[in-house]
Amino acid sequence: MNTYTKERVEQEKFTTNKPKTRDTNIDLLRIIAMLMVITIHCLGNGNLLGNSKIPTYNLAGIRILDTLSLVAVPTFFIISGYYMSSYKINLKKIFLLYGRVVFYSLLLYFIGTLINIKTNKFSAFFPISSGSYWFVNAYFILYMFSPILNMWLNILSKKQFKFMLILWIFLLSIVRMTINPNELLSAKILPVFMMYSIGFYMKKFASIKKDKYYIIKYLILTFILIYCYTLTTKFNKIFIYDDNLHPIFYRLLTNFREFYNLIVIAMTVLLFMKFKTIKINSKFLTKLITIISPSVFSIYLIHYNFNFRFIIWEKFNAIKYADSWFMILYIVFIIFAVFILCLIIDLVRRGLYKLITHISLIKRFIMFINKKIDNLNLKINNYIS
């Protein structure tokens, strides 16, 4: 095969428009993970976690909801590691994601300005460099580094890979959680690379079999984590005679909710394995998942926008039902309401985008830009491979 033919074959990988076969079960997991993300933001930004104004029975329900949802963020990174194990730089995808971030950042900034909400202009125009979405920043870094990370991970034997993961988990889940002198292991991207590598390992070496106990194990670990949290709080009250948290107990309580926590890692792996073995046979459910899934990223961008992330929960005001038996039900209603509202907004965007791209002049311009991006993409991937 001559050089020209090789280049054409490589280029066609990026220019063909054949639809990829998707795992609907994993798309469903992504949807559920986004509901979990909204749950964490609802409880945290809504000032519900550990609020002394809320009776114990409702606080217990809030703690259960929160702990069940701690797997949300690592789930996205494990999915990425599993499905991006042969990933090469795809500038088109990166530009489209970046465009969506900027679009919603500016749209919500102008809406906020119109309705007299205090807004941040710099964050609106530079959402990535301002660090307004740490998750988005982490994903962009992961996209940039994953081809190099993949080359490194591919040369490891199963034994070497296992040793690396054990060492990584030990450093980030135990050392970082307890000792961590001088914040040596505090770079947020390290746990992201770790979760990506776990997903990569599962793709390369793990044989995922059907097990009806995956969810039971997940729930058991959830309650172990809740028990650890409760026990730590009790110990703090025994040794500290006021409401202040001792630095050691504060570090433990904070790290229990981090996605690099050993128990949370195990919960995430169990949940992923469960969904990997699920088969969705319902045509209606498959269609519904196919409609919702492309909007998952947008739902995050809308509900966690820096100008609105606290206002949303203030408006729903779940704390007013603190003494009520249906407070938890109301919180669940809020979570689904925010999800559906953000979904509707993004469905409108997707519909408008489809209409605009059918205009002849815009269509030709997009094709021209795509061709330039494909050529640049090909050169970069040839250079690093």
Beta strands, then each sheet from edge to edge (+ up, - down):
end
